[in-house]
């Protein structure tokens, strides 16, 4: 008999977590509370409630929470202030959602008196780390149940056989009868793994993509978009002030229309293996390009370079599940301090998979001085002779080394 009395399950209503719900009831014989987070995945969430009810979960024990605004405001926007990109390409769409899910799961556990939490992350992946580091950072004594590390249902086929045996409905079966992609969706991105994507040599099926058209199918006419920033965050599009979640949703719509934000990536997972995944991040791709453009006007050179030096470390902290760690919080404080002067607008042109910056301005915080930067007569604003001493001083060590090399023959 298990000592777990009550467990909060992060529940999507999909294949994995539906199987886990039944498995928890049978294996741990505990009361299960389901938690479904609306992070803007664009799917109807009521089927998750219906499935939970089918398995005897009481209505008051079913939590379906709209976290879209909190997700973008408190997680996505802070990450983009840092221009965080993992391994030069990945915009961390899955990674950044996990700390919020863990936070709310722990809050529900406290609210309901649960003594355990459970998730559907596999023992091969990164999400088990991200969820559990979040749980322990927020509630160090919590019991964690990770079914993929306990059961023998270690393939999609076995999961579907279990689902069929127990009457668990499974959606999105592939037309040829194979198992569905492993997918994660939220307002920032959709990720796809599994099936023939496990062969890194093959191209993804065009029918797989959900948010974006291919660049070839994108409109032949470019679309212009003006993006307004305050303290590093987007607050308006084309002059209309919008909430954080609405900003990202609108950028996704525009980016997807123009074939922006597709990525086919082989990444290095936290657990040591390489993994191939495909991603759609149309709004995030636009956001990153525009944010760097406004920073180019408003940030001091050395501050901008310091941010770029710290960015890979910051991105790795998020990728590896350390959102709640003191070092991420410390870095965030430094980054947010740099953003106080990042105010203004950026104009971008969206065209066939490309985000092209075509203008930017900051009336209050621009460090661009045209009287100094001009190629015309600057009326003495800049003395070009000053460069001679600077160059000689910086060349001194190079000249010393070259003279030594000559003497050595």
N, C-alpha and C positions, 0 to 999 in steps of 0.2 A: 504494500500500500504506500503510495507516494505521500510525502510530507507537504506537498504543494496543495493548498486549499483553493487558491484562486489565481488565475493567470490572465494577464492582458496580452492579447495577440495582435500584432500589427497585421491587419487583415485587408487584403485588396479585393477579395472575392474571386481571384483567379485560381488557376489550377493548384499551384503550390500551397497557398495559404488555406484554400478550402480543404485540401487533404490534411494539412496540419491541424486545422480545427477539429476534424473528426479524430485524428490521431491523438491529440491532447486529451480528448474526452475518454478515449479507450485506454491509452497508456498510462496517463497520470490520474485519471478518474477525478479530475478537478473541475471546478466551475470555470468556464471560459468567458472572458469579456472581450468583445471584438472592438478594435479601433481602426477606422478607415480614415485616412487623411486625404482631404481634397486639396491637392497641390496644383490643380489646374491640368490634370492629366487628360481632360477633354472627354472623359467617359462618364456615362450614367452610373452613379454610385448606389442608387437604390437597389439594384440587383444584389449588391453585397449585403444589404440589410435583409433582403428576402432569403438569401442563402443562409445567413446566420439564424434567422427564425426557423428555417427548415431543420436545423440541427439543435433546436431546443434552447437557443439563447434568448433570454427574456428581453423584451424591448428596451427596458431601462439599462440593460447591460450591453447595448449596441451603441457605440459612439461613432458618428460620422461628422467630422469637423471640417469646416471651411477654413483652411489655413493659407489661402492664396496671398492675401495681403501681407500677413506676417512673413511668409516665405520670401517674397520678393523684397520687402522693406528691411527685414532684419537679417537676412542670410544672403540672398543673391546680390543686392546692392552693395553691402559691405565687401563682398568678394570681388566685385567688379571695380570698386575703388582701388583695389590692389592690382588690377589687370591680370588676375590669376589665370595662368594657363599651365597645365601639367604636361611635361615632356614636350613642350613647344607647340602642342596642338589641341589637347583635350580641355574643354571649357568647364569640366567638373560638374556637369548637370546632375548626375546621380549622386555624387559625393556630397554636394551641398544640401541635398534634401534630407540626408540621414540624421544630422544633429537635431533638426526640428522634429522629425518623427520620434526620435528617442526622447526628446524633451516632453512632448505631449503624452507619450506612452507612460512615462514616469509620473506625470501629473495625474493621469487617470488611475494609475496604480495606487497613488496616495489617496485619491478621492474615493475609491471603491474598497480600499483595504486589501488590495491584492498583494500577495507575497512573491509573485513571479511575473516576469515578462517573457514573451516569446516572439521570434521573428522567423522569416522564411528564407534568410540568406543561406547560401550553400557553404559548405566547409572548404570549398576551393576559392571562394571569392573574397572581395574586399569588404562587402557590406556587413558581414559578420563582425569584422573588426570595428567598423564605423558605428554600428548600432551599439555594440557592447561597451566600447570605450565611452560612448555617450551615457549609457545606463549607469556605469560605475562612477563616472564623474559627477553625476547628478544624484545618485542614490547608491552609495558604496556597498550597502548590504543586500541589494536586491538579488534574487535568484533568477538566473537566465536559463531559459530552455531553448536550445538550438537544435531542432529536430534533424537537420541534415547531418549533424555530427553524431546522431544517436541511432537513426533508423537504417534500414537496408534498402530504402526506395531511392536508389542512387542514379536513376535515369528518368527521362521524360516518359518513356514507355511504361516503366514500372509505376510511375505516378498515375498515369492515365488508366492503367489496369486497376489500381487501387480505387481510383475515383469511380470507375464503372462498377466495381464490386459493391461499393457503398452508396451508389446512386447519386454521386456528386456530378452535376452537369459541367461539361467542359466546352468552352467556346473556342473559336478561332482555330479549329483543326485545319491543317493545310489541305488543299484540294487533292493532292496526291496521297493523302493519308498519313503523312509524316507528322511529327509533333510540332507544335507552334514555336515561334521564336521566343526566346527569353527576352522580355521587353521591360523597360522602365520608362515611365512618362511623367513629366510634371510641366509646369509653365516654362521652364527653361529649356527642356530638351526631351527627345525620345532616344533611347538606346536600343540596339538590337544585337543579340548574341545567339549562338547556337545554330542548328541546322547546317546548311552548307557553308555558312560563314566560318565554321571551324576549319575550313580550308582557306588559308590566307591568299591563295593564288587565284581564287575565283572572284568575279565581280558580283556584287549584291544584285538581287533581282530588282528590277525597276518597280515591280508591284509591292515591294516591301515598304517603300518610303510612304509616309503618311502626311507629313506637314509640308513638304517641299516638292515642287515640280523639278524636273531635270533642267539644268541650264539651257539645254537645246530647246526645251518646250516653253521656256520663260518668254514673256512678252518681248517683242522686238523694239519697243520704245522704253527708254529709261524713265525712272520715276525719281523725283527729287523729294527729299525729306529734311526738314529743319528740326534739330534736336536741341532742347534747352536744358542746361545743367545748373544746379545749385548745390554747392559744396560736394561736387563729385557725383551727384545722383541726377538721373533724368527726371524732370518735373513736367515737361511739356513737349508735345509733338505738333509741329506746324501751328504753333501759337495756342494750342488748346492744352490747358493744364489737366493732367490725368493722375489717378492714383498709381502707385507702383505696379500693382498687378495688371492694371489696364494698360500701362505703358508697355509692359513685356508682351502682353497678349497682342497688342496692336503691332509691335515690332515683329512678332512671330508671323502674323498674317502677311505683312508687307514682304518680309524676307522670304517666306515660303513661296509667295507668288512669283518672286524673281529668282528662284532657284538658289538661294543663299543659305549656307550653313550645313551642308552635308560634309561628313567626315568618315573616312574609312581608316581605322587606326589599329595597329598592334601595340598594345601598351604593356608595361611591366607592372604586374599586380603586386600588392603588398606581400602576398604569401609566397612570392618567388617565381611564379610562372609567367609566361607571356600569354596574352589573350587578345584575340581579334574581335573588335566590335565596330558597329557602324552607328553613327550619331547624326541627329538633326538638331541643330541649335541656331535657327535663323535669327531670332531676336537677340540672343547673346552675341552672335557674330557682329551684328550691327552695333550693339552697345559697346563692345570692346573697341571697335575701330573708332567710333565717335569719341569715346572717353579719352583714348590716347591722343586724339586730335586736339581736344580742348586743353588737356594737360600740357601739350607742346607749347601752348601760348602762355599758360598761367603758372607753371612750375619753374622754379629756379633750376638751372642745369644740374647742379650737384644733388639737389633733392630728387630730381627725376631719375638720376643715375643710381642713387641710393635705393629708391623704390624698385628699380629694375634689378638691382643686386639681390634685394630681399625677396622679390616675387617668387622665384623658384622654391625657396624655403617655405614661404606662405602657402603656395599651391600644394606642395607635398604634405604639409600639415593637414590641409583639408582632405586631400586624396586619401591619406592614411588614417583619418578618423579623429584628428586632434583638435576639432573645432572648440571644444570646451577646455582645452589645456591652457595653462597660464602663458605659455610662449605665444600661442595664437592670439590671445587677448592682448598681450603686450605689443605684438606686431600690429594688431588692429588699431591700437591707440596711436601708434606712430603714423600709420597710414592715414587714419582719419584726420590727424592734425595737418597733414599735407593738403587735404582736400578743402580746407576752409577758403582757399583762394581759387578753387576750380569752379568758376562761374562764367556762364556765357552760352553761346550757341555754336553748333556745328551743322553744316549743310552737307548731306551725302547724296550721291547718285547711286541708285540701285539698278543693276543691269546684268542679267544673265550670270548669276552666281557671284557677282562682284559688288563690294561696298567701296565706293570711290569718294573720298573726301574732296569737296569742291569749294569749301569756304568755312571759315570759323572766325569768331570775334568774341571779345570779352571787354566790355566797356569799362568795367571797374578794376579788373585784375590782370589785364594783358601785360606781359613783360616784353612784348615785341615793340621795338622803337624804330619806326621807319626812317627817322632822321639819321640813325646810326647805320642801319642795315642797307641803306640805298646804294646802288651802283652809280648813282649820279653824284653831283657835287653835294657833299654833306655839310658844307659851310663850317668845317673845322670841328664837327661833333666827334670825329674819330681821327686820331693821329696814327696813320699807318706806320710811321717810323717806330712806334712803340713795340711793334712786333719783333724788331730785330734783336733786341736784348733778350726777350722772352725765348726766342728760338735758339739763340746762342747758349743761354743757360741750360735749356733742356737738351741741347746737343752735346754739352760738355762731357758727360759720361760716355756717350757714343764715340766721341773723338778720342778720348783717353783709351778706350778699348781697342779702337782701330789702330792707334799708334803702337800699342802693345803688340797687336797681331803682326804689324809690319816688322817690329824689332825681332820677333821670334822667327821671322822669315816664312 
